[in-house]
Amino acid sequence: MLVAEGMVLAAFVYYLDHKRRMALLEKGIVEEDSPDLRLERRLLSGLFLLLAGAAFIISPNIGRAAGLEVDLTFGLLVLGLVAFSGCLAMILGWWMLKRGLARSSE
C-alpha cells in the first residue's frame, strides 16, 4: 500500500514539473539542461530502479531470514521485474547518450 501511495506521489510531482516547464515555454523561457546533467540524472535513476527492483525480489528472503512467514508473491515479482527493466532502459540510454556525446566531441 505504501509503495502504491509513493508511486502516486511521484507521478504527481512529475506532473507538476511538467506543468511548470510548459508554463515557462508558453512565456518564451527555454530551460535547457546540460548534457552532463541529463546523463547523471539518467544514470542515478537507473541505479535507483535497479535497487528498487532488487529490493522487491529479495525482501521476502530477508523477511524469511528474520523469522517472518513471507513468500515472494507474483505481484512483488512483477514489480521487481518492471523496475529492473526500467533500470536496464535507463542505463542503456545513459550509455548510448554518453557514447554519442563522446563521438560528437571528436
C-alpha positions in Angstrom: 0.0 0.0 0.0 2.8 2.4 0.9 4.6 1.7 -2.4 1.4 2.5 -4.4 1.0 5.8 -2.5 4.6 6.6 -3.2 4.2 6.0 -6.9 1.1 8.2 -7.0 3.0 10.9 -5.2 6.0 10.6 -7.6 3.6 10.8 -10.6 2.0 13.9 -9.1 5.4 15.6 -8.7 6.4 14.7 -12.3 3.0 16.2 -13.4 3.7 19.4 -11.6 7.2 19.7 -13.0 5.7 19.1 -16.5 3.2 21.9 -15.9 5.9 24.2 -14.7 8.0 23.6 -17.8 5.0 24.1 -20.1 4.2 27.4 -18.4 7.8 28.5 -18.9 7.6 27.5 -22.6 4.4 29.5 -23.1 6.2 32.5 -21.6 9.1 32.0 -24.1 11.6 30.9 -21.4 13.6 27.9 -22.6 15.2 26.0 -19.8 17.9 23.7 -21.2 19.7 21.2 -19.1 23.4 20.5 -19.8 24.0 17.1 -21.4 26.2 16.1 -18.5 23.4 16.8 -16.0 20.9 14.8 -18.1 23.4 11.9 -18.2 23.9 12.0 -14.5 20.2 12.1 -13.8 19.6 9.2 -16.1 22.3 7.1 -14.5 21.1 7.8 -11.0 17.5 7.0 -12.0 18.7 3.7 -13.5 20.6 2.8 -10.3 17.6 3.7 -8.2 15.4 1.4 -10.2 18.0 -1.4 -10.0 18.0 -1.2 -6.2 14.2 -0.9 -6.1 13.7 -4.0 -8.3 16.2 -6.0 -6.3 14.5 -4.9 -3.0 11.1 -6.1 -4.3 12.5 -9.5 -5.2 14.9 -10.0 -2.3 12.8 -8.6 0.5 10.8 -11.8 1.2 14.0 -13.7 1.6 15.3 -11.2 4.1 12.0 -11.4 6.0 12.2 -15.2 6.0 15.7 -15.0 7.4 14.3 -12.7 10.2 11.8 -15.4 11.1 8.7 -14.0 9.3 6.5 -16.2 7.2 6.6 -14.4 3.9 6.7 -15.6 0.3 7.6 -13.9 -3.0 4.2 -13.2 -4.5 3.5 -12.8 -8.2 2.9 -9.1 -7.6 6.2 -8.5 -6.0 7.9 -10.4 -8.7 6.2 -8.4 -11.5 7.0 -5.1 -9.7 10.7 -6.2 -9.3 10.9 -7.2 -13.0 9.3 -4.0 -14.2 11.6 -1.9 -12.1 14.6 -3.9 -13.3 13.5 -3.5 -16.9 13.3 0.3 -16.3 16.7 0.2 -14.8 18.1 -1.5 -17.9 16.4 1.0 -20.2 17.8 4.0 -18.2 21.3 2.6 -18.0 21.2 1.7 -21.7 20.0 5.2 -22.5 22.8 6.7 -20.4 25.4 4.5 -22.2 24.0 5.5 -25.7 23.9 9.2 -24.9 27.4 9.2 -23.3 28.8 7.4 -26.4 27.0 9.8 -28.7 28.4 12.8 -26.8 31.9 11.4 -27.0 31.7 10.8 -30.7 30.3 14.3 -31.4 33.1 15.9 -29.4 35.8 14.2 -31.5 
